[in-house]
Amino acid sequence: MVDLADIRNATAGLPRSYEVLVGDRIKFRVGRIVYLAVSPDEESMGIGFPKEERDAAIAAEPEKFFRPVPSDERYQWIRVHLDAIDQAELRELVLDAWRMCVPKKVIAEWFGAE
C-alpha cells in the first residue's frame, strides 16, 4: 500500500509540478492542469490516464482501478485504490500522468537527467 508521503516522493522534483490544496483535496498540477488528486480520506487517488485505455484497465484490474465520478468521465482520468498498488507502480502511474501535461522537450530533459 502507498500513502500520501509516497505520492509526494513520487512527484518530488518533477519539472513544473507543484502541490495545491483545493477544498479538502490535495492535488498535483502542471500549470493549471491537475494530473493527480488524492481523495479526502487518502485511500484513493484520481490520476491522468488515457481515456481510450480506461475501460480495459478497469476490466483487467477492478480491484485496483475504478471509474472517475460522472463529471470527470470526459477527461483522461482514472481512479486508483492506494492499497492495491506498490511504490513502483505508483511511480509509473505518476510519471505517465505527468508526461500527459508537460511539453515533450521537458520530458526529454527529465529523462536525460534521470
Secondary structure as the mmCIF struct_conf table of DSSP 4:
data_model
#
loop_
_struct_conf.conf_type_id
_struct_conf.id
_struct_conf.beg_label_comp_id
_struct_conf.beg_label_asym_id
_struct_conf.beg_label_seq_id
_struct_conf.end_label_comp_id
_struct_conf.end_label_asym_id
_struct_conf.end_label_seq_id
HELX_RH_AL_P HELX_RH_AL_P1 LEU A 4 THR A 11
TURN_TY1_P TURN_TY1_P1 ALA A 12 GLY A 13
TURN_TY1_P TURN_TY1_P2 PRO A 15 ARG A 16
STRN STRN1 SER A 17 VAL A 22
TURN_TY1_P TURN_TY1_P3 GLY A 23 ASP A 24
STRN STRN2 ARG A 25 VAL A 30
TURN_TY1_P TURN_TY1_P4 GLY A 31 ARG A 32
STRN STRN3 ILE A 33 VAL A 38
TURN_TY1_P TURN_TY1_P5 PRO A 40 ASP A 41
BEND BEND1 GLU A 42 GLU A 43
STRN STRN4 SER A 44 GLY A 48
HELX_RH_AL_P HELX_RH_AL_P2 LYS A 51 ALA A 60
TURN_TY1_P TURN_TY1_P6 PRO A 62 LYS A 64
STRN STRN5 PHE A 65 PHE A 66
HELX_LH_PP_P HELX_LH_PP_P1 ARG A 67 VAL A 69
HELX_RH_3T_P HELX_RH_3T_P1 PRO A 70 ASP A 72
TURN_TY1_P TURN_TY1_P7 GLU A 73 ARG A 74
BEND BEND2 TYR A 75 GLN A 76
STRN STRN6 TRP A 77 HIS A 81
HELX_RH_3T_P HELX_RH_3T_P2 LEU A 82 ALA A 84
HELX_RH_AL_P HELX_RH_AL_P3 GLN A 87 ARG A 99
TURN_TY1_P TURN_TY1_P8 MET A 100 CYS A 101
BEND BEND3 VAL A 102 VAL A 102
HELX_RH_AL_P HELX_RH_AL_P4 LYS A 104 ALA A 113
#
